[in-house]
Amino acid sequence: MSATTAAIPAAGWELHCDSGTSDKFYRFIVIFGSNPGVIFIYGRRGDRGQVRVHPHDSAKTAIRRAVTMTHEKERKSYFLTCDFTPFSIPATELADMNDTTSVDAHGIAALFRQQAADLGNERPNVAPL
């Protein structure tokens, strides 16, 4: 497989908080492969959300970071609205996790959500893209 057609393995899930006057989401995307990292997209439901990209030295540390953050959000009344969903990112969509400005986080999130919808992994209250 050439570099232009290669697929990068990834997985994502999403949490939602609607306690009190809050109506927020937190989307987690873990990138595996030779250039691992975590993408967090979060904000009020209905907004595109803010993006944080965190490159990691290994997939193991990327997963650990995402799981730790997931538990922190669950302690703050966030609940699962999109189940763990494995998906692939075309190599052309993700040049380098270390160059955080080049990462198209919203485009990658769209790939995740399309796969989640195809697999039936979305639950009620899932945030729109």
C-alpha positions as a Python dict, from the first residue, in 0.01 Angstrom:
ca = {
    (1, 'M'): (0, 0, 0),
    (2, 'S'): (145, 339, -90),
    (3, 'A'): (166, 627, 157),
    (4, 'T'): (-111, 814, -26),
    (5, 'T'): (-358, 526, 3),
    (6, 'A'): (-255, 397, 346),
    (7, 'A'): (-510, 410, 624),
    (8, 'I'): (-423, 510, 978),
    (9, 'P'): (-611, 320, 1249),
    (10, 'A'): (-804, 528, 1501),
    (11, 'A'): (-1092, 504, 1747),
    (12, 'G'): (-1332, 755, 1894),
    (13, 'W'): (-1611, 800, 2146),
    (14, 'E'): (-1815, 1089, 2279),
    (15, 'L'): (-1955, 1206, 2612),
    (16, 'H'): (-2231, 1456, 2688),
    (17, 'C'): (-2324, 1659, 2995),
    (18, 'D'): (-2669, 1810, 3035),
    (19, 'S'): (-2686, 1863, 3411),
    (20, 'G'): (-2838, 2191, 3526),
    (21, 'T'): (-2805, 2453, 3253),
    (22, 'S'): (-2508, 2273, 3097),
    (23, 'D'): (-2537, 2115, 2751),
    (24, 'K'): (-2182, 2020, 2650),
    (25, 'F'): (-2003, 1744, 2463),
    (26, 'Y'): (-1652, 1601, 2477),
    (27, 'R'): (-1530, 1400, 2177),
    (28, 'F'): (-1224, 1172, 2206),
    (29, 'I'): (-1028, 1048, 1905),
    (30, 'V'): (-720, 828, 1954),
    (31, 'I'): (-480, 796, 1663),
    (32, 'F'): (-274, 475, 1647),
    (33, 'G'): (8, 377, 1413),
    (34, 'S'): (352, 534, 1378),
    (35, 'N'): (233, 884, 1467),
    (36, 'P'): (3, 835, 1771),
    (37, 'G'): (-190, 1100, 1955),
    (38, 'V'): (-522, 1215, 2094),
    (39, 'I'): (-762, 1473, 1957),
    (40, 'F'): (-1009, 1629, 2199),
    (41, 'I'): (-1300, 1829, 2059),
    (42, 'Y'): (-1530, 1985, 2317),
    (43, 'G'): (-1783, 2259, 2367),
    (44, 'R'): (-2153, 2338, 2379),
    (45, 'R'): (-2383, 2112, 2182),
    (46, 'G'): (-2462, 2271, 1849),
    (47, 'D'): (-2117, 2438, 1824),
    (48, 'R'): (-1823, 2293, 1628),
    (49, 'G'): (-1622, 2284, 1948),
    (50, 'Q'): (-1270, 2372, 2048),
    (51, 'V'): (-986, 2143, 1944),
    (52, 'R'): (-685, 2019, 2139),
    (53, 'V'): (-432, 1794, 1966),
    (54, 'H'): (-188, 1598, 2183),
    (55, 'P'): (88, 1398, 2009),
    (56, 'H'): (222, 1099, 2205),
    (57, 'D'): (527, 877, 2187),
    (58, 'S'): (316, 560, 2178),
    (59, 'A'): (-40, 447, 2124),
    (60, 'K'): (-38, 316, 2482),
    (61, 'T'): (23, 662, 2629),
    (62, 'A'): (-234, 816, 2392),
    (63, 'I'): (-499, 568, 2506),
    (64, 'R'): (-405, 621, 2871),
    (65, 'R'): (-447, 999, 2829),
    (66, 'A'): (-788, 963, 2663),
    (67, 'V'): (-914, 712, 2922),
    (68, 'T'): (-794, 930, 3210),
    (69, 'M'): (-974, 1232, 3063),
    (70, 'T'): (-1286, 1020, 3005),
    (71, 'H'): (-1294, 923, 3374),
    (72, 'E'): (-1246, 1287, 3476),
    (73, 'K'): (-1543, 1390, 3262),
    (74, 'E'): (-1759, 1104, 3394),
    (75, 'R'): (-1694, 1229, 3748),
    (76, 'K'): (-1834, 1564, 3628),
    (77, 'S'): (-2164, 1403, 3515),
    (78, 'Y'): (-2072, 1342, 3151),
    (79, 'F'): (-2224, 1026, 3003),
    (80, 'L'): (-2159, 822, 2689),
    (81, 'T'): (-2348, 933, 2377),
    (82, 'C'): (-2136, 764, 2110),
    (83, 'D'): (-1985, 424, 2181),
    (84, 'F'): (-1621, 332, 2117),
    (85, 'T'): (-1589, 318, 1740),
    (86, 'P'): (-1283, 199, 1548),
    (87, 'F'): (-1234, 373, 1213),
    (88, 'S'): (-961, 456, 961),
    (89, 'I'): (-816, 789, 855),
    (90, 'P'): (-672, 822, 505),
    (91, 'A'): (-301, 907, 537),
    (92, 'T'): (-366, 1221, 333),
    (93, 'E'): (-594, 1351, 611),
    (94, 'L'): (-328, 1331, 882),
    (95, 'A'): (15, 1454, 786),
    (96, 'D'): (183, 1478, 1126),
    (97, 'M'): (38, 1471, 1479),
    (98, 'N'): (341, 1670, 1596),
    (99, 'D'): (242, 1960, 1367),
    (100, 'T'): (-82, 2029, 1551),
    (101, 'T'): (-178, 2311, 1315),
    (102, 'S'): (-189, 2070, 1019),
    (103, 'V'): (-434, 1828, 1183),
    (104, 'D'): (-787, 1857, 1039),
    (105, 'A'): (-960, 1759, 1364),
    (106, 'H'): (-1312, 1835, 1243),
    (107, 'G'): (-1256, 1636, 923),
    (108, 'I'): (-1128, 1341, 1127),
    (109, 'A'): (-1428, 1376, 1361),
    (110, 'A'): (-1658, 1355, 1059),
    (111, 'L'): (-1495, 1024, 958),
    (112, 'F'): (-1541, 894, 1314),
    (113, 'R'): (-1906, 997, 1330),
    (114, 'Q'): (-1985, 852, 988),
    (115, 'Q'): (-1845, 516, 1097),
    (116, 'A'): (-2030, 541, 1429),
    (117, 'A'): (-2357, 609, 1244),
    (118, 'D'): (-2289, 320, 1003),
    (119, 'L'): (-2230, 84, 1298),
    (120, 'G'): (-2527, 213, 1501),
    (121, 'N'): (-2298, 337, 1781),
    (122, 'E'): (-2466, 674, 1830),
    (123, 'R'): (-2700, 712, 2127),
    (124, 'P'): (-2967, 976, 2196),
    (125, 'N'): (-2821, 1322, 2270),
    (126, 'V'): (-2515, 1271, 2048),
    (127, 'A'): (-2382, 1615, 1956),
    (128, 'P'): (-2420, 1727, 1594),
    (129, 'L'): (-2100, 1790, 1401),
}
